[in-house]
Amino acid sequence: MTLALPAVPGTAAALDALADLVADGDVLVLSGAGLSTDSGIPDYRGATGALRRHTPMTYQTFTRDPRGRHRYWARSFVGWRQMRAARPNDGHRAVAALQDAGLLAGLITQNVDGLHQAGGARDVVELHGGLDRTVCLGCGDYADRAALDERLRAANPHFGPHVDEINPDGDAELPDEVLDGFVMVGCLACGAGPLKPDVVFFGETVPRDRVDHCFSLVEDAGSLLVLGSSLTVMSGYRFVLRAAKLGVPVAIVTVGPTRGDAKADVRVDAPLGDVLPALAARFAG
Ligand SMILES: [Zn+2]
């Protein structure tokens, strides 16, 4: 059976190959920002792989530059409204449906938006952490981001500039003079430490035990299915390299070229919002 999709040369055969791979089960999904763009969360990189206007916060700036950190939190405070309002899309729901059908061995996401979980997926490994919690750089205490937001709103009753656009890390673009008027709060556990969203910034290392867990998932998988990632950062690309080395088949579904294309056994260059629902429908009980 051929999946019903708009006719793109070469796509139908690739979709059949993808469906065959998924039918074998034990699929390990590795998802990236491209899966959440339909939910209104922009990708850092467009289809061409070119960096967009926004320069992402780096770990070095965040930890060493109090002013940079302050401005990050001011932007994040504004962006949080929109990030929290984002809803899972058909792609997220299709992944959850594949999991419900017993076809997935695991689900790793590079996204920090929590939309897989909101879409019904379970046991999601958040490779780069999640925006729904914070960690104290002083004492290591983890706390709920929603609770922090309540404290920030109390401390900033009049800080609410309107923005139309947020970045993938959940922050917004604002002029420096506006950012400097923001009041940040500290860790409640130790009373002093600066807070960081529990996400892995550019220039930061993913915790070793998390990486090892992902490698073990790759080793046990029947196939690796990459969704919506250009695999530009080694953080995710290394799992494709490991899979290829082990002979675990790799499928990549995303629009535009990826760094992993030479390693892919199946390559579908089509929108996830078309491919994933059609794929899930094929396996619906
Ligand atoms: Zn603390």
Boltz pocket constraint, residues with backbone or C-beta under 6 A from the ligand:
constraints:
  - pocket:
      binder: B
      contacts: [[A, 136], [A, 137], [A, 138], [A, 139], [A, 140], [A, 141], [A, 187], [A, 188], [A, 189], [A, 190], [A, 191], [A, 192], [A, 193]]
      max_distance: 6.0
